[in-house]
Amino acid sequence: MKFLLPLLLFTSYSYADTKSNSRAIDHAPIGVMADHYHKKGEAMISIRHSHMKMSDNSYNGDSISTQEILAMPNPLGSMPANLSVVPTEMIMKMTMVGGMYAPTNEITIMAMGMFMSKDMDLNTYQPMMNRNQLGTFSTSSSDMSDISLGVLIKLQESESSRWHGEVTLQKSVGSNDVKGEVLTPMNMNSSMILPYGMQPSDRGTKLVVGVTNVTKLSERWIWGSQLRRKSTLSNESWAFGDHTDLNTWIQYELNHAVALSSRLQIIHQDKISGNNPMIMAPVQTANTENYGGKEAYLGLGANFLMHLLPGEVDRFGLEVLLPLAQDKNNLQMDTDYKINFGYQKSF
């Protein structure tokens, strides 16, 4: 964290020249989506990037060893009889480009596109006898994941509090049948459709509804909370489970250019609905029952204002999320951390 002090000093210096009335605390932590609306005629563009790392495995929230995984039956076929491929690490990256515009003081329109890339390392073991490790291989995928169009509706605003609702339609546009080269338990390389978790999208149509409140506790403290629900309206053959996301955060303003934040995020996601019969490898990620569950994260972040480009001040956000609890359904990888950072520019 040694970089924070010079960054804070640079931010304060960069902001000193600007006459803008903007404050770093005006926006929620960068990992919170659809957190604010705009006044009539205002617009904003944003770029966000998220990096998540997963490793090790757990079964219904409890740690499980590789040998225990290899003793589990393969539910997708009789050959091999047991799971024989075990994931060891996964990196997922998401880049989101969005825009907002307020045609009135009560309505803010927003649009966003998301690009996703995934990389996973796995070990393959003999299907029988002493179950020796045959080798290691890696798979990857990347594609445009989804596009969305939504509206934020101002519900109530006073000097100390504001409320708004959200209605967004999201369409998954990326591929849901990406193939990859895998090492099979027969010690052969084969090209096959990757499991669900490695697919950039599910080709489904989703509806997102949410409500957000931000309350001013004092001149330097703000408390916010948000509830969002993503539900599947339609899908081609399968879809990632419906998703409920509850966030509550508190922010402290060091000065107009720097605000620190702490956030609690609670996630509940259903298992995958439907299936692709061509996804049938002897690995946990090929089983639709091994998705979804409950998770809780603690986020620590900061918002910064800098005057780098012409016009309104530039806004940067950084946030690190660490798991507090992971009660994922059945057999899944554990999340180690998430990192969110982004840039926002208003007009």
C-alpha positions in Angstrom: 0.0 0.0 0.0 3.1 2.3 -0.2 1.8 3.8 -3.5 -1.3 5.3 -1.7 0.5 8.3 -0.1 2.1 9.7 -3.3 -1.2 9.0 -5.2 -3.2 11.0 -2.6 -0.7 13.8 -2.8 -0.7 13.8 -6.6 -4.5 13.7 -6.6 -4.8 16.7 -4.3 -2.3 18.7 -6.4 -4.0 17.8 -9.6 -7.3 18.8 -8.3 -6.1 22.2 -6.9 -6.5 24.0 -10.2 -10.0 22.9 -11.0 -13.1 25.1 -10.3 -15.5 22.1 -10.6 -18.0 21.5 -7.8 -17.5 17.8 -8.2 -16.5 15.7 -5.2 -14.9 12.3 -5.1 -17.6 11.1 -2.7 -20.4 11.9 -5.1 -20.1 8.4 -6.6 -20.2 5.0 -4.9 -17.2 2.6 -4.8 -16.3 1.8 -8.4 -17.6 -1.8 -8.1 -21.2 -0.6 -7.5 -23.1 -0.3 -10.8 -25.9 2.1 -11.5 -25.2 4.0 -8.3 -26.2 7.5 -9.3 -28.4 9.5 -11.7 -27.8 12.8 -13.5 -29.4 16.2 -13.9 -31.1 17.2 -17.2 -28.6 17.5 -20.1 -25.7 15.8 -18.2 -23.8 12.9 -19.7 -21.1 10.5 -18.6 -18.8 7.9 -20.1 -17.1 5.2 -18.1 -14.6 2.4 -18.5 -14.4 -0.3 -15.7 -12.2 -3.3 -15.4 -12.6 -6.2 -13.0 -10.0 -8.9 -12.3 -10.9 -12.0 -10.3 -8.7 -14.9 -9.2 -9.9 -18.4 -8.1 -8.0 -21.4 -6.7 -8.5 -24.5 -4.6 -11.8 -26.2 -4.3 -14.6 -26.6 -1.8 -17.7 -28.8 -1.4 -20.8 -27.0 0.0 -18.5 -24.4 1.5 -15.9 -26.8 3.1 -12.4 -27.3 1.7 -11.9 -30.5 -0.2 -8.7 -32.2 -1.4 -7.9 -33.4 -4.9 -8.0 -37.0 -3.8 -11.5 -36.5 -2.4 -12.6 -34.9 -5.7 -11.2 -37.9 -7.6 -13.3 -40.2 -5.4 -16.5 -38.5 -6.5 -18.7 -40.2 -9.2 -18.9 -38.7 -12.6 -22.6 -37.7 -13.0 -22.5 -37.1 -16.7 -21.4 -40.5 -17.9 -20.2 -44.0 -17.0 -16.7 -43.5 -18.5 -14.8 -42.7 -16.5 -16.8 -43.6 -13.5 -15.2 -40.8 -11.3 -14.2 -37.2 -11.8 -10.8 -37.2 -13.4 -10.0 -33.6 -14.3 -9.5 -31.0 -11.5 -9.3 -27.2 -11.9 -6.5 -25.6 -10.0 -6.7 -21.9 -10.9 -8.9 -19.5 -12.8 -8.5 -15.9 -13.8 -11.6 -13.9 -15.1 -11.3 -10.4 -16.5 -14.2 -8.1 -17.4 -14.0 -4.8 -19.2 -17.1 -2.7 -19.3 -17.7 0.5 -21.4 -20.8 2.5 -20.6 -22.5 5.8 -21.1 -25.2 7.7 -19.3 -27.4 10.6 -20.4 -30.2 12.5 -18.6 -33.0 13.8 -20.9 -34.8 15.1 -17.8 -34.1 15.5 -14.1 -36.1 12.4 -13.3 -34.8 10.0 -16.0 -31.2 8.9 -16.8 -30.7 6.5 -19.7 -27.7 4.2 -19.6 -26.1 1.7 -22.1 -23.2 -0.7 -21.5 -21.2 -3.3 -23.3 -19.0 -5.9 -21.6 -16.0 -7.9 -22.9 -15.0 -11.0 -20.9 -11.9 -13.2 -20.9 -11.4 -16.4 -18.9 -8.3 -18.6 -18.3 -8.2 -21.8 -16.4 -5.5 -24.3 -15.4 -6.4 -28.0 -14.8 -4.8 -31.3 -13.9 -5.8 -34.6 -15.5 -5.6 -37.9 -13.7 -5.7 -41.6 -14.6 -9.4 -42.8 -14.7 -8.7 -45.9 -12.6 -6.2 -47.7 -10.4 -3.8 -45.4 -8.5 -5.1 -42.2 -10.2 -1.7 -40.8 -11.0 -1.6 -37.3 -12.5 -1.2 -37.5 -16.3 -0.5 -33.8 -16.9 -1.6 -30.2 -16.8 -3.4 -28.2 -19.4 -4.9 -24.7 -19.8 -8.1 -23.5 -21.5 -9.2 -19.9 -22.3 -12.0 -18.0 -23.9 -12.7 -14.4 -24.7 -15.5 -12.6 -26.4 -18.0 -9.7 -26.2 -20.2 -11.0 -23.3 -23.3 -8.8 -23.3 -24.9 -5.4 -24.0 -27.5 -3.7 -21.9 -29.8 -0.7 -22.1 -31.5 0.7 -19.0 -33.1 3.6 -17.2 -32.6 5.1 -13.8 -35.6 6.8 -12.2 -35.3 9.4 -9.5 -37.7 8.5 -6.8 -36.9 11.0 -4.0 -34.2 13.6 -3.3 -33.5 15.9 -0.3 -30.5 17.5 1.1 -29.6 14.4 3.2 -30.9 11.5 1.1 -31.7 10.3 -2.4 -33.5 7.3 -3.8 -33.7 5.9 -7.3 -34.8 2.8 -9.1 -33.4 0.9 -12.0 -34.8 -1.2 -14.9 -32.3 -2.6 -17.4 -32.6 -5.1 -20.2 -29.5 -7.2 -20.8 -28.7 -9.4 -23.8 -25.9 -11.9 -23.8 -24.3 -11.7 -27.3 -21.1 -13.7 -27.0 -20.5 -17.3 -27.8 -21.9 -20.1 -25.6 -20.1 -23.0 -27.3 -16.4 -22.1 -27.3 -14.2 -25.1 -27.9 -10.8 -25.7 -26.4 -7.9 -28.3 -26.4 -8.1 -30.5 -23.3 -6.0 -33.4 -22.0 -8.4 -36.3 -21.5 -8.1 -39.1 -18.9 -7.1 -41.4 -21.8 -3.9 -39.2 -22.0 -5.0 -37.8 -25.4 -5.4 -34.2 -26.5 -8.9 -33.5 -27.8 -11.0 -30.5 -28.9 -14.3 -30.2 -27.2 -16.9 -27.6 -26.0 -15.6 -26.0 -22.8 -17.7 -26.2 -19.6 -20.3 -23.5 -18.7 -18.0 -21.5 -16.5 -15.5 -21.0 -19.3 -18.1 -19.7 -21.8 -18.2 -15.9 -22.3 -22.0 -15.8 -22.3 -25.1 -17.9 -22.2 -27.0 -16.2 -25.0 -29.8 -15.4 -22.7 -32.0 -12.2 -22.2 -32.0 -10.9 -18.6 -34.0 -8.3 -16.7 -32.3 -6.3 -14.0 -34.3 -4.3 -11.5 -32.9 -2.4 -8.5 -33.2 0.3 -5.9 -30.5 2.5 -4.5 -30.3 4.8 -1.5 -27.6 7.2 -0.5 -27.8 9.1 2.8 -25.6 11.9 4.1 -24.6 11.1 7.6 -22.4 14.2 8.1 -20.3 16.6 6.0 -17.6 13.9 5.5 -19.6 10.6 5.9 -22.0 9.0 3.4 -23.8 5.7 3.7 -25.3 3.9 0.7 -27.2 0.7 0.0 -28.4 -1.1 -3.1 -30.4 -4.1 -4.0 -30.3 -5.5 -7.5 -32.0 -8.6 -9.0 -31.1 -10.1 -12.4 -33.6 -12.6 -13.7 -33.5 -14.7 -17.0 -36.4 -13.9 -19.4 -35.3 -16.4 -22.1 -32.3 -18.5 -23.2 -31.3 -20.8 -26.0 -30.5 -24.0 -24.1 -29.0 -23.0 -20.8 -28.5 -19.9 -18.7 -26.5 -18.8 -15.7 -28.7 -18.7 -12.6 -30.8 -15.7 -11.5 -28.7 -13.3 -9.4 -29.4 -11.2 -6.3 -26.8 -8.6 -5.2 -27.0 -6.6 -2.0 -24.5 -3.9 -1.3 -24.1 -1.5 1.6 -21.1 0.9 1.8 -19.8 3.7 3.8 -17.5 6.5 2.5 -15.3 9.1 4.2 -14.2 12.2 2.4 -10.6 13.1 3.0 -11.0 16.2 0.8 -13.0 17.1 -2.3 -10.6 15.0 -4.4 -10.3 11.8 -2.4 -12.9 9.6 -0.7 -12.2 6.3 1.0 -14.8 3.5 1.1 -15.7 0.2 2.8 -18.3 -2.1 1.3 -20.2 -5.2 2.2 -21.4 -7.3 -0.8 -23.7 -10.2 -0.4 -24.5 -12.4 -3.4 -27.0 -15.1 -3.9 -27.1 -16.9 -7.3 -29.2 -19.9 -8.5 -27.6 -22.9 -10.2 -27.6 -23.0 -14.0 -30.9 -23.6 -15.7 -31.1 -25.9 -18.7 -28.0 -27.7 -20.1 -25.9 -28.4 -23.2 -25.7 -32.2 -23.8 -22.4 -31.7 -25.6 -20.8 -30.5 -22.3 -20.0 -33.8 -20.6 -16.3 -33.9 -19.6 -15.5 -35.6 -16.2 -14.8 -32.3 -14.5 -16.8 -30.4 -11.9 -17.4 -27.4 -14.1 -19.4 -29.5 -16.6 -22.1 -30.2 -14.0 -24.9 -27.5 -13.9 -25.4 -28.4 -10.2 -22.0 -27.0 -9.4 -22.9 -23.3 -9.9 -24.4 -20.6 -7.8 -24.6 -20.3 -4.1 -24.1 -17.6 -1.4 -21.1 -15.4 -1.0 -20.1 -12.4 1.1 -17.2 -10.0 0.4 -15.5 -7.0 2.1 -14.5 -4.2 -0.2 -11.9 -1.5 0.5 -11.6 1.3 -2.1 -11.0 4.9 -2.9 -12.3 7.4 -5.4 -10.0 10.1 -6.9 -10.6 13.3 -8.8 -7.9 14.6 -11.2 -7.8 17.3 -13.8 -6.1 15.5 -16.7 -8.3 16.1 -19.8 -10.2 19.2 -20.9 -13.7 19.7 -19.4 -15.0 18.4 -16.2 -12.6 16.6 -13.7 -11.6 13.0 -14.4 -12.8 10.5 -11.8 -10.8 7.3 -11.0 -11.9 4.5 -8.7 -10.1 1.5 -7.2 -11.5 -1.3 -5.0 -10.3 -4.6 -3.7 -12.7 -7.2 -2.5 -11.8 -10.1 -0.2 -14.1 -13.1 0.6 -15.8 -13.2 4.0 -17.9 -16.3 3.4 -18.3 -18.7 0.5 -21.2 -21.2 0.7 -21.2 -22.2 -3.0 -23.4 -25.0 -4.3 -21.8 -28.4 -4.3 -18.3 -28.6 -5.8 -16.7 -25.3 -6.9 -13.5 -23.3 -6.9 -12.9 -20.7 -4.1 -12.6 -17.0 -4.9 -9.3 -15.5 -3.7 -10.0 -11.8 -4.5 -11.5 -9.4 -6.8 -10.1 -6.1 -8.0 -12.2 -3.3 -9.6 -10.8 -0.1 -11.1 -12.3 2.4 -13.5 -12.4 5.8 -15.1 -15.4 8.2 -15.4 -15.8 11.4 -17.3 -18.9 13.7 -17.1 -20.0 16.3 -19.6 
